[in-house]
């Protein structure tokens, strides 16, 4: 395993109650920097309240890194964690973008995805999307139609097919 990603469960992410889309409707000119700061404060607040309940703190990731050696690149991955299917699907899209950015062009030995609760559902949707199963193809078509992503995002998933995931 050369890369490991730790994905939290429901209601401990950076927008579990859909605050950001509501703020965007009220303030359409809200900057990405402002959105990032709000999401960061929400996530830090939940980490303070819940600690490791349904969540992977940096301390846990550091302990994993120490146990597995310095060759494993370890990261936490954050999605909104809202308790509905679209949020998990958007989380899968965000995971595709993160892995597309992080993984080298040459396939690595293995990528470990560790998830709690609906973090596992994000992985299931991710798997359908990158492998373009019948369900995955339908999801891509729907996401593109609803302007949740672009055809370029779909092409990004092709790079990720060549990696092995656990």
C-alpha positions as CSV (number, residue, x, y, z in Angstrom):
1,X,0.0,0.0,0.0
2,X,1.5,3.3,-1.1
3,X,-1.4,5.6,-0.4
4,X,-4.1,5.4,2.3
5,X,-7.2,7.7,2.6
6,X,-9.3,7.8,5.7
7,X,-12.9,8.8,5.2
8,X,-15.3,9.8,8.0
9,X,-19.0,8.8,8.3
10,X,-22.2,10.7,8.4
11,X,-22.7,14.0,10.2
12,X,-19.0,14.7,11.0
13,X,-17.9,16.3,7.8
14,X,-17.6,19.9,6.6
15,X,-21.3,20.6,5.8
16,X,-23.6,17.9,7.3
17,X,-26.7,20.1,7.3
18,X,-26.3,21.7,3.9
19,X,-25.4,25.2,5.2
20,X,-23.0,26.0,2.2
21,X,-25.6,25.6,-0.6
22,X,-28.0,27.7,1.4
23,X,-25.3,30.4,1.9
24,X,-24.5,30.3,-1.8
25,X,-28.2,31.0,-2.6
26,X,-28.2,34.0,-0.2
27,X,-24.7,35.2,-1.2
28,X,-24.1,34.1,-4.8
29,X,-20.9,36.1,-4.9
30,X,-19.4,34.2,-1.9
31,X,-15.7,33.6,-2.6
32,X,-14.3,30.1,-2.6
33,X,-11.9,31.2,0.1
34,X,-14.8,32.2,2.4
35,X,-16.5,28.8,1.6
36,X,-13.3,27.0,2.5
37,X,-13.0,28.9,5.8
38,X,-16.6,28.1,6.7
39,X,-16.2,24.4,5.9
40,X,-12.9,24.2,7.8
41,X,-14.6,25.8,10.9
42,X,-17.5,23.3,10.7
43,X,-15.2,20.3,10.4
44,X,-12.9,21.5,13.3
45,X,-16.0,22.0,15.4
46,X,-17.3,18.5,14.8
47,X,-13.8,17.1,15.5
48,X,-13.7,18.9,18.8
49,X,-17.2,17.6,19.7
50,X,-17.1,14.1,18.5
51,X,-13.3,13.3,18.5
52,X,-13.0,10.0,16.8
53,X,-16.6,8.9,16.9
54,X,-17.4,8.1,13.2
55,X,-14.3,10.1,12.4
56,X,-10.6,9.8,11.7
57,X,-8.5,12.4,13.4
58,X,-5.0,13.4,12.3
59,X,-3.7,11.6,15.4
60,X,-5.1,8.3,14.1
61,X,-3.7,8.9,10.7
62,X,-0.3,9.7,12.2
63,X,-0.4,6.5,14.2
64,X,-1.2,4.5,11.1
65,X,1.6,6.2,9.2
66,X,4.0,5.3,12.0
67,X,2.9,1.7,12.1
68,X,3.1,1.2,8.3
69,X,6.3,3.1,7.6
70,X,7.1,6.3,5.9
71,X,6.5,4.9,2.4
72,X,2.7,5.1,2.8
73,X,1.2,8.5,2.0
74,X,-1.7,8.9,4.4
75,X,-4.5,11.5,4.2
76,X,-7.9,12.2,5.6
77,X,-10.6,12.9,3.0
78,X,-13.5,15.1,3.9
79,X,-16.9,15.2,2.3
80,X,-20.0,17.1,3.4
81,X,-21.3,14.1,5.4
82,X,-24.9,15.1,4.9
83,X,-27.3,12.2,5.3
84,X,-28.6,11.8,1.8
85,X,-27.6,10.0,-1.4
86,X,-26.7,13.1,-3.4
87,X,-24.2,14.2,-0.7
88,X,-22.5,10.8,-0.8
89,X,-22.5,10.9,-4.7
90,X,-20.9,14.4,-4.5
91,X,-18.4,12.9,-2.0
92,X,-17.5,10.2,-4.6
93,X,-17.0,12.9,-7.2
94,X,-14.7,14.8,-4.8
95,X,-12.8,11.6,-4.1
96,X,-12.3,11.1,-7.8
97,X,-10.8,14.6,-8.0
98,X,-8.6,14.1,-5.0
99,X,-7.2,10.8,-6.2
100,X,-6.8,12.2,-9.7
101,X,-4.7,15.1,-8.2
102,X,-2.8,12.9,-5.7
103,X,-1.9,9.7,-7.5
104,X,1.0,9.5,-10.0
105,X,0.5,8.8,-13.6
106,X,2.3,5.5,-13.1
107,X,0.2,3.0,-11.2
108,X,1.2,2.5,-7.6
109,X,1.0,-0.9,-5.9
110,X,-2.2,-0.4,-3.9
111,X,-4.5,2.4,-2.6
112,X,-6.1,1.7,0.8
113,X,-9.5,3.4,1.4
114,X,-10.6,3.2,5.0
115,X,-14.1,4.5,5.7
116,X,-16.6,4.7,8.5
117,X,-20.4,4.4,8.0
118,X,-21.5,6.2,4.9
119,X,-17.8,6.8,4.0
120,X,-18.2,3.2,2.7
121,X,-21.1,4.3,0.6
122,X,-18.9,7.0,-0.9
123,X,-16.4,4.2,-1.9
124,X,-19.2,2.1,-3.5
125,X,-20.3,5.0,-5.6
126,X,-16.7,5.8,-6.4
127,X,-16.2,2.2,-7.6
128,X,-19.3,2.4,-9.9
129,X,-18.2,5.7,-11.3
130,X,-14.6,4.9,-12.1
131,X,-15.5,1.5,-13.6
132,X,-18.4,3.0,-15.5
133,X,-20.7,0.1,-14.6
134,X,-24.3,0.3,-15.8
135,X,-25.2,2.2,-12.6
136,X,-22.0,4.3,-12.9
137,X,-22.9,5.3,-16.4
138,X,-26.4,6.3,-15.4
139,X,-24.9,8.3,-12.5
140,X,-22.5,10.1,-14.8
141,X,-25.3,10.9,-17.3
142,X,-27.5,12.3,-14.5
143,X,-24.6,14.3,-12.8
144,X,-23.7,15.9,-16.1
145,X,-27.3,16.6,-16.9
146,X,-27.8,18.3,-13.5
147,X,-24.5,20.3,-13.9
148,X,-23.0,18.6,-10.9
149,X,-19.9,17.7,-13.0
150,X,-18.5,18.0,-16.5
151,X,-17.6,15.4,-19.1
152,X,-14.0,16.1,-18.2
153,X,-14.6,14.8,-14.7
154,X,-15.8,11.6,-16.2
155,X,-12.6,11.4,-18.3
156,X,-10.5,11.9,-15.1
157,X,-12.0,8.7,-13.7
158,X,-10.3,6.7,-16.6
159,X,-6.8,7.4,-15.0
160,X,-8.1,5.9,-11.7
161,X,-9.1,2.6,-13.3
162,X,-5.5,1.4,-13.5
163,X,-5.0,1.5,-9.7
164,X,-5.8,-1.3,-7.2
165,X,-8.0,-0.4,-4.3
166,X,-8.6,-2.1,-1.0
